[in-house]
Amino acid sequence: MDHEVRITLRLPGDLHSWLVAQAKSARRSLNSEILHRLEGECATAEADGESL
């Protein structure tokens, strides 16, 4: 990653709770969990030939 950008993100309460539980289970911060999932989706999209 070349640089970081700070954003404000609004999530439905149930999605936030689910992400928090997933992060805790994986011993990651919420931020790290979201990045982990987004990076995984980007890798999958690239493998499928989709452009970002």
C-alpha positions as a Markdown table, in Angstrom:
| # | Residue | x | y | z |
|---|---|---|---|---|
| 1 | Met | 0.0 | 0.0 | 0.0 |
| 2 | Asp | 1.5 | 3.3 | -1.1 |
| 3 | His | -0.4 | 5.5 | 1.3 |
| 4 | Glu | -3.4 | 5.4 | 3.7 |
| 5 | Val | -6.6 | 7.3 | 3.4 |
| 6 | Arg | -8.9 | 7.8 | 6.4 |
| 7 | Ile | -12.6 | 7.4 | 5.7 |
| 8 | Thr | -15.8 | 7.5 | 7.6 |
| 9 | Leu | -17.9 | 4.4 | 7.1 |
| 10 | Arg | -21.5 | 3.9 | 8.0 |
| 11 | Leu | -22.6 | 0.3 | 8.6 |
| 12 | Pro | -25.8 | -1.3 | 9.6 |
| 13 | Gly | -25.6 | -2.3 | 13.3 |
| 14 | Asp | -26.0 | -6.0 | 12.6 |
| 15 | Leu | -23.1 | -5.9 | 10.0 |
| 16 | His | -20.9 | -4.0 | 12.5 |
| 17 | Ser | -21.6 | -6.5 | 15.2 |
| 18 | Trp | -20.8 | -9.4 | 12.9 |
| 19 | Leu | -17.6 | -7.8 | 11.7 |
| 20 | Val | -16.6 | -7.2 | 15.4 |
| 21 | Ala | -17.2 | -10.8 | 16.2 |
| 22 | Gln | -15.2 | -12.0 | 13.2 |
| 23 | Ala | -12.3 | -9.7 | 14.1 |
| 24 | Lys | -12.3 | -10.9 | 17.7 |
| 25 | Ser | -12.4 | -14.5 | 16.5 |
| 26 | Ala | -9.4 | -13.9 | 14.2 |
| 27 | Arg | -7.6 | -11.8 | 16.9 |
| 28 | Arg | -7.6 | -8.8 | 14.6 |
| 29 | Ser | -8.7 | -5.2 | 15.1 |
| 30 | Leu | -11.9 | -4.2 | 13.3 |
| 31 | Asn | -9.9 | -2.1 | 10.9 |
| 32 | Ser | -7.6 | -5.1 | 10.1 |
| 33 | Glu | -10.6 | -7.4 | 9.6 |
| 34 | Ile | -12.2 | -5.0 | 7.1 |
| 35 | Leu | -8.9 | -4.6 | 5.2 |
| 36 | His | -8.3 | -8.4 | 5.3 |
| 37 | Arg | -11.8 | -9.0 | 3.7 |
| 38 | Leu | -11.4 | -6.2 | 1.1 |
| 39 | Glu | -8.0 | -7.3 | 0.1 |
| 40 | Gly | -9.3 | -10.9 | -0.3 |
| 41 | Glu | -12.1 | -9.7 | -2.5 |
| 42 | Cys | -9.7 | -7.6 | -4.6 |
| 43 | Ala | -7.4 | -10.6 | -5.1 |
| 44 | Thr | -10.4 | -12.8 | -6.1 |
| 45 | Ala | -11.6 | -10.1 | -8.6 |
| 46 | Glu | -8.2 | -9.8 | -10.1 |
| 47 | Ala | -7.9 | -13.6 | -10.5 |
| 48 | Asp | -11.3 | -13.5 | -12.3 |
| 49 | Gly | -10.0 | -10.9 | -14.7 |
| 50 | Glu | -12.1 | -8.0 | -13.2 |
| 51 | Ser | -10.4 | -4.6 | -13.2 |
| 52 | Leu | -10.4 | -2.4 | -10.1 |
